[in-house]
């Protein structure tokens, strides 16, 4: 079980988001490859003005 908690340190929170974002994109890529489906992933970050968009091919 994963316990969710607010990360109070700004730099640690940004680093955690970066790691989780790359892991999520990798999992989406694996899922679309295994299932043969297309997918779209949109990630909003409070530190970036534009969302990050990942589209399967």
C-alpha positions as MATLAB code, in Angstrom:
seq = 'XXXXXXXXXXXXXXXXXXXXXXXXXXXXXXXXXXXXXXXXXXXXXXXXXXXXXXXXX';
ca = [
       0.000    0.000    0.000;
       1.258    3.464   -0.881;
       0.807    6.254    1.625;
       0.259    9.647    0.038;
       1.707   12.673    1.769;
       2.412   16.266    0.771;
       6.098   16.879    0.064;
       6.832   20.220    1.710;
      10.270   20.734    0.138;
       9.752   22.378   -3.292;
      12.813   20.885   -4.977;
      12.030   17.401   -3.655;
       8.427   17.749   -4.861;
       9.584   18.767   -8.362;
      12.044   15.857   -8.470;
       9.337   13.429   -7.364;
       6.955   14.721  -10.042;
       9.638   14.349  -12.710;
      10.319   10.733  -11.694;
       6.623    9.846  -11.493;
       5.923   11.545  -14.827;
       8.591    9.546  -16.650;
       7.403    6.321  -14.993;
       3.804    7.012  -15.984;
       4.804    7.716  -19.594;
       6.790    4.473  -19.700;
       3.833    2.479  -18.346;
       1.479    4.072  -20.884;
       3.896    3.184  -23.670;
       4.095   -0.421  -22.465;
       0.322   -0.663  -22.134;
      -0.348    0.665  -25.624;
       2.257   -1.708  -27.069;
       0.857   -4.753  -25.267;
      -2.793   -4.004  -25.999;
      -2.343   -2.516  -29.451;
      -4.463    0.491  -28.528;
      -3.843    4.191  -28.836;
      -3.777    6.467  -25.809;
      -3.270   10.062  -24.801;
      -1.733   11.245  -21.550;
      -2.030   14.860  -20.378;
      -0.090   15.918  -17.295;
      -0.541   19.309  -15.677;
       2.188   20.698  -13.451;
       1.975   23.787  -11.247;
       5.528   24.711  -12.301;
       4.877   24.692  -16.061;
       2.582   26.935  -18.068;
       1.693   24.273  -20.651;
       0.613   20.697  -19.921;
       2.798   17.810  -21.027;
       1.027   15.765  -23.687;
       2.010   12.226  -24.662;
       0.345   10.596  -27.655;
       0.778    6.979  -28.662;
       1.609    6.220  -32.260;
];
